[in-house]
Amino acid sequence: MKLFYSSTSPYARKVQMLAMELGIDAQLEQCELHPLKNARELATVNPLGKVPALVTPKGGLVVDSPVICAWLDNHAVQLGKKTLLGESRERQQQIRELEALADGIMDPAFLLVMEAARPQQQQSTQWRQRWRDAIHRTLDYLDKERCRELSSGATVTLAELAMACALGYLDFRHTDMNWREGRADLSGWFDAIQQRHSFHATLPPGAS
C-alpha cells in the first residue's frame, strides 16, 4: 500500500495516526508529495491533485481522508485488529459525527492558510471572518456539548484522532486564534490526547 501525503496536511496526519493506532503503519509505503510543489506528479496518482491518497495493494485508488480511514480500518479488521470506527451502529454514528466536526474545523482553517498566501489585494476580509467564525462556533459547541464524548484514555477511536489533528492544526497554523481561551474542557482533553505516541510521531515540521 502507498500513502501519498503532505507533512503539513491535517487530513493526511489523521490517516497516519489511524494507521499507527491500528498497528498497520509498517504496511504503508509513505510518499510525500506537496499538492502545489509536486502538482504534476501528484496528479498522475490522484486526478484530484489532493492528499492524502491511498493506492491499495491491488492498485486501486482511495481518496478523501474519511474514506481512506474507513478502508484502512476495514483492512486492519480483516487482519484481526480491533476497529477504531465503532462496534455498534450507535457508536459508529457518534464517531462519524465527531469526525465530521473535526474535519469541519480543518476545512476553514486550511482555507485561511490558502487565502493568506494570495496577493493582499485579492484576499477577502468577508470570507476570512466567515471561516474564523465557523471555527470558533464549532469549538464552543464541542467544549459545551460534545467534549464528554471524547476519550483521552488508553482506547481511542477515529473521532479522537480527527479532533486531535484539527486542534493540532490550529496550534500549528493559527496561534493567533487562542482557541483554548474559555474552553477549559476541550483544552484539557487535548492536553491529554497529545501525549500519545501517534500524535508526537506525526507532528508537522516546526510544530511542537
Secondary structure, DSSP 4 states (H G I P E B T S, - for coil): -EEEE-TT-HHHHHHHHHHHHHT-GGG-EEEE--TTTTHHHHHHH-TT--S-EEE-TTS-EEESHHHHHHHHHHHHHHTTPPPSS-SSHHHHHHHHHHHHHHHHHHHHHHHHHHHHTS-GGG--HHHHHHHHHHHHHHHHHIIIIIGGG---SS---HHHHHHHHHHHHHHHH-GGG-TTTT-HHHHHHHHHHTTSHHHHHTPPTT--
